[in-house]
Amino acid sequence: GPKHATDFNVGIVRYEYDFPENVVMTDKTRHASVNVTRVYWEHLGRPIFEKSVDKVEDEALSPYYISMRKPHQGMYLVTPTLLKSWKDRPNCQFDKIRNRPSRADNPGQPTEGTQRVWMSSQMMYGGRHCNVKQLLPVENFGQLTVLHLPNKNYRRVGKQGRLGGSDNAPKKRV
């Protein structure tokens, strides 16, 4: 009901395309995009509905909405009423720009993601902060996604467990 409406927010997840590595996309090579798929590279747990997506813990909403397990996302939609209500929540400082928390013994090492992840999602969705629950509709999930234009991160060589972080990953070309 209305009293719990401020506990939720519509999120928008970003994706990239898995374009062939050896093709630069131009008007002349557009045909190469026919067989590409969307890669939700920050949410790669398999199977997706057990490893990357959480059910919404609300009986009325759970048949229709999901949340991504990692709250980082492309953007979100918010109303002035929601912004005001979050500003008044205990431990919620979503309205204040500040550096992300870091380790006491190594201030350069973040405890809650990069500055970008901290500002874009963790302050709002983190359980120790605003604790707002991201909502994504199951039926039209693809309509609440946004293209992350670089199309490079899903191939990036990274930490073990991330696509691109194993020996079998496509190698980063310079």
Stockholm file with secondary structure:
# STOCKHOLM 1.0

chainA/1-174         GPKHATDFNVGIVRYEYDFPENVVMTDKTRHASVNVTRVYWEHLGRPIFEKSVDKVEDEALSPYYISMRKPHQGMYLVTPTLLKSWKDRPNCQFDKIRNRPSRADNPGQPTEGTQRVWMSSQMMYGGRHCNVKQLLPVENFGQLTVLHLPNKNYRRVGKQGRLGGSDNAPKKRV
#=GR chainA/1-174 SS CGGGGGGEEEEEEEEEECCCTTCCCCTTSGGGGTTCCEECTTCCCSSHHHHTEEECSCTTTTTTEEEESSCCCSEECCCHHHHHHHHTSTTCCTTSCCCCCBCSSCTTSBSSSCHHHIIIIIHHHCTTTTCCEEEEESTTGGGGEEECTTCCGGGSCCSTTSTTCSTTSCCCCC
#=GC SS_cons         CGGGGGGEEEEEEEEEECCCTTCCCCTTSGGGGTTCCEECTTCCCSSHHHHTEEECSCTTTTTTEEEESSCCCSEECCCHHHHHHHHTSTTCCTTSCCCCCBCSSCTTSBSSSCHHHIIIIIHHHCTTTTCCEEEEESTTGGGGEEECTTCCGGGSCCSTTSTTCSTTSCCCCC
//
